Amino acid sequence: GAAPAAPQRGKGRLAAAALAIALVAGGAGGTAGWFLADRDGGTTVVESVSMDAGDGLTYTDIVNKVSPSVVTIVTDAAEGSGVVYSEDGYIVTNNHVVDGARTVEVRFSDGTTADAEIIATDSTQDLAVIRVSGVDDLTPVAFGDSDSIQVGDAAVAIGSPLGLEGTVTTGIVSALDRSMTVAGEEPQGFQQQSGSTLTGLIQTDAAINSGNSGGALVNGNGELIGINTAIATTDSGSIGLGFAIPSNTVQSTVEQLIEGGSVEQGYLGVSVADTDGNGAMVLSVEAGSPAETAGLQEGDVITAVDGTPITGASEVVAAVQGTASGTEISITYTRDGQEATTTATLASS
């Protein structure tokens, strides 16, 4: 699995969900039953009902719809979760769940198992595609539009935390467009002292723990809105700060991994370094690069990309590598105390 992640801002630390090992006391479940006393002193039993998720389905409806699409993944080195992507055996999970694995076994919700092969991985998005063969009646997850979700929407996480297969936790979407840095190898072509950074993440207070990595985060319609990937913690378990890769990013990345075995990443052509939280300083600009064409110079401090504030070098790396080549991006920077904005069309890395 991945090494513990460093926090972007504030106290605490960010850790890959597959590494956070702790038991956390839970709250109420997805069903509720109660007794009502009548005026005669008797007791009327009210039938147990499932709570309404807010989008026309109850939580029980959501679990029944999604559970067949969520699997447990066990390798010779780690354990996590995954989501059935297609009827022909493709399954999506986190890269850190299968990274370095020699053997991969998939356990389905009906108790059957199958060996899987790793098809392709992308460490920059922490996603991987594996495939099982000879398994019939697979139920692909229904994808939702992660761009349409709002803070406060219902969120349901399904996976195998701590080896407890088919575990369901509920909450809401707590925030959008979160960034986090996970310690690891430095991206090629960038001079900076941090690991890979994930951007655009969905934050949820649905409990996510070790083993939830790669599992489903779904909305009130039972549609996938994210792949659970990490938690923020002050100890080793869930404190209600979980993070998921948006479903639109997942779908785009997985299609590229299946079709070409890799993800085409954007190339800007700069080396960047951290500042004191006020942007990323350009250390050098490669000749003939999109950055040079855009007019960036050594000493410029990049403060925003496509309107998203930049506080450090890793965020520039993530913004560029998470964008397809040929895409035009807006770059806000300061030079000699003056703010300016330019555009750059990313090349292929």
PyMOL commands that set and color helices and strands:
alter all, ss='L'
color gray80, all
select helices_A, chain A and resi 59-69+95-98+146-148+161-163+247-260+290-294+313-321
alter helices_A, ss='H'
color red, helices_A
select strands_A, chain A and resi 5-6+13-16+31-37+43-50+70-75+79-84+90-93+104-107+113-122+127-132+154-159+167-182+196-204+216-218+224-233+242-246+266-267+270-274+280-285+301-305+308-309+328-335+338-345+347-348
alter strands_A, ss='S'
color yellow, strands_A
deselect
rebuild
show_as cartoon
